Structure formats: C-alpha cells, structure tokens
Amino acid sequence: MVYAWSGSGTPLWSQALQGAQDFSSPVLVDLTGSGQNDVLVGSATGLFPLDGSTGGFLFGTTKSAAINTCSMQGAPAVADVPGSGPGAGWLSAVTEFPRNRVAPSRNSLIARHGFP
C-alpha cells in the first residue's frame, strides 16, 4: 500500500498495489511535467508510476498491470535526459532478476523505462 500525506500530516490518498508485499522505497519525480511530483514505486509484481496529486495509475498501468513484471525490491534510479528525440525525458533504470532467484545471475538485466 502506498500512502501520501500533506506537510501537516493530513492523509491525501492511498493506493493498493498488486502482491502481498510492497518492497521498494518510492521515488518522487515529476513524470508528467505537471509541476507536481509523481510517485514511482516497485512492488512484488513490478514497477508502478502513480499520479502525485491523486494516487491514480499513470501511463496505462493498472493495479494488475505494471510497467514490468519483475519483483521490485529496491528503489529505481531516475534521470531527466535532455533533448527531444528518442530516449529524451524521464528514464528509470532498475535491476531486475528472474523470479525465484536470490542472487544476480547471467539472466539479470538493467531495464530502461521512458516516460513522456
């Protein structure tokens, strides 16, 4: 479950993510260009971008459809890549391991996810 509170401690919204546990620390970043931080958070079932003002799912994701399908146990790294061509904009790089593995293997990879 992801929760957002105001600076005065008032609850703003909450959002359930699929899976029994939510593992990663959320990253706050303006993914949509609205001027307000959005939330990028991983769970046992993948990586989810959430609207910072409402908690709604962004970029076609839903409670059951993450950006990827690997368990996310660490916070993603996010960078704003300048330019206007392919690869420009916000990018998230996350380490993904095949399910049922406890250590990196030759099958591990770094996934790159672009946001508008």
Secondary structure, DSSP 8 states (H G I E B T S, - for coil): -EEEE-TTS-EEEEE--SSS---S--EEE-SSSSSS-EEEEEETTEEEEE-TTT--B-TT-BTTB-SS-S---S--EEEEE-SSSTT-EEEEEEEE--TT-SS--TT-EEEEEEE-
